[in-house]
Structure formats: C-alpha cells, structure tokens
Amino acid sequence: MSALSAAEVQDLRAAFPYFAAQPAPGTLAPAYLDSAATSQRPAAVLDAERRFLETSYAAVHRGTSGAVGEATMAFEGARAKVAAFVGAATPEQIVWAENATDALNIVTLGIGEANAGLGVAGSERFALGTGDEILITEAEHHANLIPWQRLAAKTGATLRFIPVNEHGTWSLDDARAALTERTRIFAFAHVSNVTGFVAPVAELVELARSVGAVTVLDACQSVPHIPVDFAALGVDFAAFSGHKMLGPNGIGVLYGTPEMLAALPPSRTGGSAITRVTMESAEFMPAPFKFEPGTQPVSQAVGLGAAVDFLSAVGMDRAAAREHELVERLVAGIEATPGLRLLGPAGTTNRIALASVSVEGLHAHDVGQYLDEQGVLVRVGHHCAQPLHRAFGIASSTRASVHLTTTEDEVDRFLDALRGAQRYFGVEVSA
C-alpha cells in the first residue's frame, strides 16, 4: 500500500480549519505535533456535529415523533460506523463512554459490581478474590493502571505488572513468564503513549486465553493511526477515544465481545438502561444500552461517525504508511543529535506515531516553553505514565506525535527547535 504523498497531505490539511487558517502577522504558523494528546478536526466533522445540532437534534430513544426517529437513526448510525471501523461484528458491541478512561472504568467498576453480589448470568467469569491476579505492564497510562489498583483493593486480588526493560518496553516472553493459572485479567496498551511501542496483541490474547484470563486493551494510540480489527485480534474488551481520531471531545468507546458485555454488570444506573423498575429492584436492557443510562453524547457520536468516514476515505493503510515515513524522519533526527535521549528502542521497528525525548541538562517544561516560542506544539510532562518515566530514571519528557496531516517541515522544525533549545540554555553537547 503506497503512502499518502506530500501533495495529498497538503490537500488533506486544507480540509482542516486549524491548518488552513493563516497565522497572525509576525507569528509563525503552528507546527502541530500533539495529536497523541488530542487531534485537530476536519471541517467535515465540525459540520456534521453542527448540522445535527441545528437541524436534527432531539432526545434519542425517547418518544415516537419523527424528529426523535431521525435523531436516533443518526446516533445509532454512528455506532454502526464505529463498529465497522474497528472490526466489530455488530453495532451492539460498541458502548458509548465519555472517553477511553471512562470506558476502562466501565469494565473495572462492572467487575467490581460482579464481585459485590450484583452479577448477572455469566458474571462468574469475573470472580476475583485472594490469590487471584490482575496483570498489567509497567508501561501503562494511568487510565489503565489506577482503575485496576482500586479493583484489586476492593476484591483482595493481587495486582502484578510486567516490568519494562532499559528501553521501556516488554516482550511476548515477558508476558509468558508473568501469566499464571491465577491470572484472571490481563490489561495492556496496544501502543505505548510514551515510546510508541506496538504490543503483539493477537499473540498476547492467545497466551491469556491459555490460562483463562480476560483481556482488556487500551487502544487509544492505535485506532487513530493503524488499521485495527478487534475481532481478528481476539480481545475481550478494548477502549479508545474520539478526540484522538479527528473526532469530538466528550466521547469514547468501549468495545466488547457479545459474551463479555452480556456478563458484565452495569456500574452506572438510571433511566434508559432499564426494562422494568419497581421500588425494590430493576431489570436492565441488553448491551450496549444497559451501560448507557441517562442522556448520551448524541452530537459527539454523530461527529465521531463523521471522523470515521473521513479516516476511511483517506485509507488507514495509506495513512499508516505515511506516518511511518514521518516517524523514521523524526527518530533519525533525534538519534543524530548529541544530548538527546530517545525513549524506547533505537530505530522505528515496532514503533508508530510518536517519539519522546529527554534533553540532557534540561527540564521538559523548559524545552516545551522554548518550542512553543518557535511555534512548535508538543506535549511535555510524564504523559500520565509516571511509573514508566520512573523506570527511565527521569521525571518527564518531550513528546512529538504525528498524524496524517503532519508534514516533513513540521518534523524538521521540531528537530531544529530542540537543537535551538540546547543552544539557548547552553547545554549543547559536542558529537
């Protein structure tokens, strides 16, 4: 599959108001290299959400009017688009959430409910207690760490983790050694938001199945950048966010197999998620609706559906190939500059979309401020991955991330600005 050409990227950028806008006189056009945190949105996404709000907005799933029917069709149509985009067999495997963090909490809190005597048919597969183990990795984003810490504390299970090596990564052999017959849940990121490391998901799922463990995948950094088919990967649950894939804020997705979603109790309850309520008890609708009480992020779902349309029209294979070229350029420039430490393995094998760097002698916040003055927008800090940074022996880093609209010039501006920061602060290192 051929990568997007430079000319095609320029055409794509014209579809984004952010990139099409002219900089103010005397200022630099922004080099936006922070899509791993949040991506810019094309006009088609902004227009879809605005058009829905202006002409089709109504209370979905509530009432019999034509307006409600039209709004509900748009809302559920977006669910079907997202399902097809990530390889779900049916739209009912897609649960709307506020974001990926919320989606992961739906899983952990639901498992907590199952262990508090509020399970449903099949919930016994989520039973946790003393001697049982929840396995994660040292490289996880806090969203895929803290909820498991709390679930372990509630249930008496032991939270274990696969330690990272000197490159901040871990291997299939490491996972094989860590999984035991007591492992009940294995949760890990598809792609690290610090190193860009891509986990061998299908092989890891096979290992987890061999010991009967449920798999939970943080797919925030994979779904926006590479073709993803959750059914082919075999994961039980997966979570990702709309705002990292050209979509709106305030909407995330929980994917689950039909069997797992049926067995997972709802942890948040209220109207719309129920079939029958008495003063003593409630009965719940099937998935996904039992996980969606109250008013949902309706216009955001419509916007996310438009983002999926946009990405599908571009072609995820071609976008991924283009981003790989950019990451190669990014990593090569970092590795060629003395005083810059690339986090993660050398080169770009098994790395996508981003590169994090530590500048010798400088705090990441100072680097970020200097880059901002050069019009280069990046993420600085611990990227919600303090244990991983601690394993590297540093408190923070500077992360540049690319997307299908990123140009070679933006990558070069980042590299030039890093070298400029070294000179400005007097920490330039001789080769």
C-alpha positions as CSV (number, residue, x, y, z in Angstrom):
1,M,0.0,0.0,0.0
2,S,1.5,3.4,-1.1
3,A,1.9,6.1,1.5
4,L,0.0,9.4,1.2
5,S,2.0,11.7,-1.0
6,A,3.1,15.2,0.1
7,A,0.6,16.7,-2.3
8,E,-2.2,14.6,-0.8
9,V,-1.2,15.7,2.7
10,Q,-1.5,19.3,1.6
11,D,-4.9,18.7,0.2
12,L,-5.9,17.0,3.5
13,R,-4.6,19.9,5.5
14,A,-6.9,22.2,3.5
15,A,-9.8,20.3,4.9
16,F,-8.9,21.3,8.5
17,P,-9.8,24.8,9.5
18,Y,-6.9,24.8,12.0
19,F,-4.3,24.2,9.3
20,A,-6.0,26.3,6.7
21,A,-6.0,29.4,8.9
22,Q,-3.3,32.0,8.2
23,P,-1.1,32.9,11.1
24,A,-1.3,36.4,12.5
25,P,1.3,38.9,11.1
26,G,4.6,38.4,12.7
27,T,3.9,35.0,14.1
28,L,4.9,31.5,12.9
29,A,2.3,29.0,11.6
30,P,2.0,26.3,14.3
31,A,3.7,23.0,13.8
32,Y,1.1,20.8,15.5
33,L,2.9,17.7,16.8
34,D,0.5,16.8,19.7
35,S,-2.1,14.5,18.1
36,A,-1.3,11.8,20.6
37,A,-2.9,14.1,23.2
38,T,-5.7,15.4,21.0
39,S,-6.1,15.7,17.2
40,Q,-7.4,18.5,15.2
41,R,-10.7,18.1,13.4
42,P,-11.6,18.4,9.8
43,A,-14.4,20.7,8.7
44,A,-16.5,17.6,7.8
45,V,-16.5,16.6,11.5
46,L,-17.3,20.0,12.8
47,D,-20.0,20.5,10.2
48,A,-21.6,17.1,10.8
49,E,-22.0,17.8,14.5
50,R,-23.1,21.4,13.9
51,R,-25.6,20.4,11.2
52,F,-27.1,17.7,13.5
53,L,-27.5,20.2,16.4
54,E,-29.0,22.8,14.1
55,T,-31.4,20.6,12.1
56,S,-31.9,17.2,13.7
57,Y,-31.3,17.4,17.4
58,A,-33.9,15.5,19.6
59,A,-34.0,13.2,22.5
60,V,-32.8,9.9,21.0
61,H,-34.7,6.7,22.0
62,R,-37.3,8.8,23.8
63,G,-40.6,9.2,22.2
64,T,-42.4,8.4,18.9
65,S,-42.1,11.6,16.9
66,G,-40.4,11.7,13.5
67,A,-37.8,14.1,15.0
68,V,-36.8,11.5,17.6
69,G,-36.7,8.8,15.0
70,E,-34.4,10.9,12.8
71,A,-32.0,11.8,15.7
72,T,-32.0,8.1,16.8
73,M,-31.1,7.0,13.3
74,A,-28.1,9.4,13.2
75,F,-27.0,8.3,16.7
76,E,-27.2,4.6,16.0
77,G,-25.8,5.1,12.5
78,A,-22.7,6.5,14.1
79,R,-22.4,3.4,16.3
80,A,-22.6,1.2,13.2
81,K,-19.9,3.2,11.5
82,V,-17.5,2.9,14.5
83,A,-18.3,-0.8,14.8
84,A,-17.3,-1.5,11.2
85,F,-14.2,0.7,11.6
86,V,-12.8,-1.5,14.4
87,G,-14.0,-4.9,13.2
88,A,-16.9,-5.4,15.5
89,A,-19.4,-8.0,14.1
90,T,-22.4,-5.9,15.3
91,P,-23.1,-2.3,16.4
92,E,-24.2,-3.7,19.8
93,Q,-20.6,-4.4,20.6
94,I,-19.9,-0.6,20.8
95,V,-20.7,1.1,24.0
96,W,-20.6,4.9,24.2
97,A,-18.5,6.4,27.0
98,E,-17.2,9.9,27.9
99,N,-13.7,8.9,26.8
100,A,-11.3,5.9,26.9
101,T,-10.7,6.4,30.6
102,D,-14.4,6.2,31.3
103,A,-14.6,3.1,29.1
104,L,-11.9,1.4,31.1
105,N,-13.7,2.3,34.3
106,I,-17.0,0.8,32.9
107,V,-15.1,-2.5,32.8
108,T,-13.4,-2.3,36.2
109,L,-16.4,-0.9,38.0
110,G,-18.6,-3.5,36.4
111,I,-16.3,-6.3,37.5
112,G,-16.4,-4.7,41.0
113,E,-20.2,-5.0,40.9
114,A,-20.0,-8.6,39.9
115,N,-17.9,-9.2,42.9
116,A,-20.2,-7.3,45.2
117,G,-23.1,-9.6,44.6
118,L,-24.6,-7.7,41.7
119,G,-23.6,-10.0,39.0
120,V,-25.8,-11.3,36.1
121,A,-25.7,-14.5,34.1
122,G,-22.1,-15.3,33.2
123,S,-20.6,-12.9,35.7
124,E,-18.8,-15.7,37.5
125,R,-16.0,-15.4,34.9
126,F,-15.2,-12.0,36.6
127,A,-14.9,-13.5,40.1
128,L,-11.8,-12.2,42.0
129,G,-10.5,-12.9,45.4
130,T,-7.5,-13.6,47.5
131,G,-4.9,-15.4,45.4
132,D,-6.3,-14.2,42.1
133,E,-4.1,-11.9,39.9
134,I,-4.7,-8.9,37.7
135,L,-1.8,-8.4,35.3
136,I,-0.8,-5.1,33.7
137,T,2.5,-3.7,32.5
138,E,4.8,-1.0,33.9
139,A,4.3,1.0,30.7
140,E,0.6,1.6,31.2
141,H,-1.1,5.0,31.0
142,H,-2.6,5.9,34.4
143,A,-6.1,5.2,33.0
144,N,-5.1,1.5,32.6
145,L,-3.4,1.4,35.9
146,I,-5.3,3.2,38.7
147,P,-8.7,1.5,38.0
148,W,-7.0,-1.9,38.3
149,Q,-5.3,-0.8,41.5
150,R,-8.7,0.1,43.0
151,L,-10.3,-3.1,41.8
152,A,-7.6,-5.2,43.4
153,A,-8.0,-3.3,46.6
154,K,-11.8,-3.9,46.6
155,T,-11.6,-7.6,45.8
156,G,-8.5,-8.8,47.5
157,A,-6.9,-9.8,44.2
158,T,-3.2,-9.1,43.7
159,L,-2.2,-6.6,41.1
160,R,1.0,-7.7,39.3
161,F,2.9,-6.0,36.5
162,I,5.3,-6.9,33.7
163,P,8.4,-4.8,34.3
164,V,9.9,-2.9,31.3
165,N,13.5,-3.3,30.1
166,E,16.1,-0.5,29.7
167,H,14.2,0.6,26.6
168,G,10.9,1.0,28.4
169,T,9.4,-2.0,26.5
170,W,8.5,-5.6,27.3
171,S,8.2,-8.8,25.2
172,L,6.0,-11.7,24.5
173,D,8.4,-13.8,26.5
174,D,8.0,-11.4,29.5
175,A,4.2,-11.8,29.3
176,R,4.5,-15.6,29.0
177,A,6.6,-15.6,32.2
178,A,4.2,-13.3,34.1
179,L,0.9,-15.1,33.2
180,T,-0.1,-17.8,35.6
181,E,-3.0,-20.0,36.3
182,R,-4.1,-17.4,38.8
183,T,-4.2,-14.6,36.3
184,R,-7.8,-13.6,35.8
185,I,-7.4,-10.3,33.9
186,F,-4.6,-9.1,31.6
187,A,-4.8,-5.4,30.6
188,F,-2.3,-3.7,28.4
189,A,-1.8,-0.9,25.8
190,H,-1.8,-1.7,22.1
191,V,0.6,1.2,21.6
192,S,2.6,3.0,24.4
193,N,1.8,6.7,24.5
194,V,5.5,7.3,25.5
195,T,7.6,5.0,23.4
196,G,5.2,4.2,20.5
197,F,5.9,0.5,21.2
198,V,3.4,-1.8,19.5
199,A,2.3,-4.8,21.5
200,P,1.8,-8.2,19.7
201,V,-1.9,-8.2,20.7
202,A,-3.0,-11.4,18.9
203,E,-0.2,-13.5,20.5
204,L,-0.8,-12.0,23.9
205,V,-4.5,-12.8,23.7
206,E,-3.7,-16.4,22.8
207,L,-1.4,-16.6,25.9
208,A,-4.1,-15.1,28.1
209,R,-6.7,-17.5,26.8
210,S,-4.4,-20.4,27.6
211,V,-4.8,-19.5,31.3
212,G,-8.4,-18.4,31.1
213,A,-7.7,-14.7,31.6
214,V,-9.9,-11.9,30.3
215,T,-8.0,-9.4,28.0
216,V,-8.6,-5.6,28.2
217,L,-6.9,-3.5,25.5
218,D,-6.1,0.2,25.7
219,A,-6.3,1.1,22.0
220,C,-6.1,4.9,22.3
221,Q,-2.9,5.2,20.4
222,S,-3.6,2.5,17.8
223,V,-7.1,3.1,16.4
224,P,-6.3,6.6,15.2
225,H,-3.1,5.5,13.3
226,I,-3.3,1.9,12.0
227,P,-6.0,-0.4,10.7
228,V,-7.4,-2.2,13.8
229,D,-9.7,-5.3,13.8
230,F,-10.6,-6.2,17.4
231,A,-12.4,-9.4,16.4
232,A,-9.3,-10.6,14.5
233,L,-7.1,-9.7,17.4
234,G,-9.4,-11.6,19.7
235,V,-9.5,-9.2,22.7
236,D,-12.4,-9.4,25.1
237,F,-12.6,-5.6,25.7
238,A,-11.0,-2.5,24.1
239,A,-11.2,1.2,24.7
240,F,-10.4,4.3,22.7
241,S,-11.2,8.0,22.5
242,G,-12.9,10.1,19.8
243,H,-10.7,13.2,20.3
244,K,-7.5,11.4,19.3
245,M,-9.0,10.3,15.9
246,L,-10.2,13.6,14.5
247,G,-13.5,13.4,16.4
248,P,-15.1,15.4,19.2
249,N,-14.2,15.6,22.8
250,G,-16.6,14.0,25.3
251,I,-17.0,10.7,23.6
252,G,-15.1,7.4,23.9
253,V,-15.8,3.8,23.0
254,L,-15.8,0.6,24.9
255,Y,-15.7,-2.5,22.6
256,G,-16.6,-5.9,23.9
257,T,-17.4,-9.3,22.7
258,P,-21.1,-10.1,23.0
259,E,-20.4,-12.7,25.6
260,M,-18.3,-10.4,27.8
261,L,-20.7,-7.5,27.5
262,A,-23.6,-9.7,28.4
263,A,-21.8,-11.0,31.5
264,L,-20.6,-7.6,32.7
265,P,-23.0,-5.8,35.1
266,P,-23.7,-2.1,34.7
267,S,-22.0,0.1,37.3
268,R,-23.8,3.3,36.5
269,T,-27.6,3.1,36.5
270,G,-30.6,5.2,35.8
271,G,-33.1,5.9,33.1
272,S,-33.0,4.5,29.5
273,A,-30.8,1.5,30.5
274,I,-33.7,-0.5,32.1
275,T,-36.7,-2.6,31.0
276,R,-38.6,-2.8,34.3
277,V,-38.3,-0.9,37.6
278,T,-40.1,-1.5,40.9
279,M,-39.5,0.1,44.2
280,E,-37.4,-2.9,45.2
281,S,-35.5,-3.8,42.0
282,A,-34.6,-3.0,38.4
283,E,-34.1,-5.1,35.3
284,F,-31.7,-3.9,32.6
285,M,-31.6,-3.8,28.8
286,P,-29.1,-5.9,26.9
287,A,-25.7,-4.3,25.9
288,P,-24.9,-1.8,24.8
289,F,-27.9,0.1,26.3
290,K,-27.5,-1.2,29.8
291,F,-24.2,0.7,30.0
292,E,-25.7,4.0,28.7
293,P,-28.0,5.4,31.3
294,G,-29.2,9.0,31.0
295,T,-28.7,11.4,28.2
296,Q,-25.9,10.3,25.9
297,P,-23.3,12.4,24.0
298,V,-25.5,12.4,21.0
299,S,-24.0,15.1,18.8
300,Q,-20.5,13.9,19.7
301,A,-21.4,10.4,18.5
302,V,-22.5,11.9,15.2
303,G,-19.3,13.8,14.9
304,L,-17.3,10.6,15.7
305,G,-19.2,8.9,12.9
306,A,-18.1,11.7,10.5
307,A,-14.5,11.3,11.7
308,V,-14.6,7.5,10.9
309,D,-16.0,8.4,7.4
310,F,-13.1,10.8,6.9
311,L,-10.4,8.3,8.0
312,S,-12.0,5.6,6.0
313,A,-12.0,7.7,2.9
314,V,-8.3,8.5,3.3
315,G,-7.5,4.9,4.0
316,M,-5.9,3.7,7.2
317,D,-3.2,1.7,5.4
318,R,-2.0,4.7,3.4
319,A,-2.2,6.9,6.5
320,A,-0.2,4.5,8.5
321,A,2.5,4.2,5.8
322,R,2.7,8.0,5.6
323,E,3.1,8.3,9.4
324,H,5.8,5.6,9.4
325,E,7.9,7.7,7.0
326,L,7.5,10.7,9.3
327,V,8.4,8.7,12.4
328,E,11.5,7.5,10.6
329,R,12.5,11.1,9.9
330,L,11.7,12.1,13.5
331,V,13.7,9.3,15.1
332,A,16.6,9.6,12.8
333,G,16.9,13.3,13.6
334,I,16.8,12.6,17.4
335,E,19.3,9.9,17.2
336,A,21.7,12.0,15.2
337,T,21.7,14.9,17.7
338,P,24.1,14.6,20.7
339,G,22.5,15.3,24.1
340,L,19.1,13.9,23.1
341,R,17.9,10.6,24.5
342,L,15.2,8.8,22.6
343,L,12.8,6.9,24.9
344,G,12.2,3.4,23.7
345,P,14.3,1.2,21.4
346,A,16.5,2.6,18.7
347,G,15.1,3.0,15.3
348,T,11.5,2.6,14.2
349,T,10.9,-1.1,14.2
350,N,7.7,-1.8,16.1
351,R,7.1,2.0,16.8
352,I,4.3,4.1,15.5
353,A,3.1,7.7,15.5
354,L,5.3,9.3,18.1
355,A,8.7,9.8,19.7
356,S,9.5,11.0,23.2
357,V,12.9,12.6,24.1
358,S,14.8,13.7,27.1
359,V,17.1,16.6,26.6
360,E,20.3,16.3,28.7
361,G,20.6,19.0,31.2
362,L,17.1,20.5,30.6
363,H,13.7,20.1,32.2
364,A,11.0,19.1,29.7
365,H,8.9,22.2,30.7
366,D,11.8,24.5,29.7
367,V,12.1,22.6,26.4
368,G,8.4,22.9,25.9
369,Q,8.4,26.6,26.5
370,Y,11.2,27.2,24.1
371,L,9.5,25.1,21.4
372,D,6.3,27.0,21.9
373,E,8.1,30.2,21.2
374,Q,9.2,28.7,17.9
375,G,5.6,27.8,17.1
376,V,6.2,24.0,17.7
377,L,3.4,22.5,19.7
378,V,4.2,19.3,21.6
379,R,3.4,17.5,24.9
380,V,5.7,17.8,27.9
381,G,5.5,16.1,31.2
382,H,5.0,12.5,32.3
383,H,2.2,11.9,29.8
384,C,0.1,10.2,32.5
385,A,2.8,7.4,32.7
386,Q,4.8,8.2,35.9
387,P,5.9,4.6,36.5
388,L,7.4,4.3,33.0
389,H,9.2,7.6,33.3
390,R,10.5,6.5,36.7
391,A,11.8,3.3,35.1
392,F,13.7,5.5,32.7
393,G,15.1,7.4,35.6
394,I,13.5,10.7,34.6
395,A,10.5,12.7,35.7
396,S,9.3,14.0,32.4
397,S,10.0,14.1,28.7
398,T,9.1,15.9,25.5
399,R,6.8,14.1,23.1
400,A,6.3,14.8,19.4
401,S,3.5,12.9,17.7
402,V,2.4,12.8,14.0
403,H,-0.9,12.3,12.2
404,L,-2.0,12.0,8.6
405,T,-1.8,15.8,8.3
406,T,1.8,16.2,9.6
407,T,4.4,17.5,7.1
408,E,8.1,16.9,6.8
409,D,8.7,20.6,7.5
410,E,6.9,20.3,10.9
411,V,9.1,17.4,11.9
412,D,12.2,19.3,10.8
413,R,11.0,22.4,12.8
414,F,10.7,20.2,15.9
415,L,14.2,18.9,15.5
416,D,15.7,22.3,14.8
417,A,13.9,23.7,17.8
418,L,15.3,21.0,20.1
419,R,18.8,21.9,18.9
420,G,17.9,25.6,19.4
421,A,16.8,24.9,23.0
422,Q,20.2,23.2,23.6
423,R,22.0,26.3,22.4
424,Y,19.7,28.8,24.1
425,F,20.1,27.1,27.5
426,G,23.8,26.4,27.0
427,V,23.6,22.6,27.1
428,E,24.6,21.8,23.6
429,V,26.7,18.6,23.5
430,S,29.5,18.0,21.1
431,A,29.4,14.9,19.0
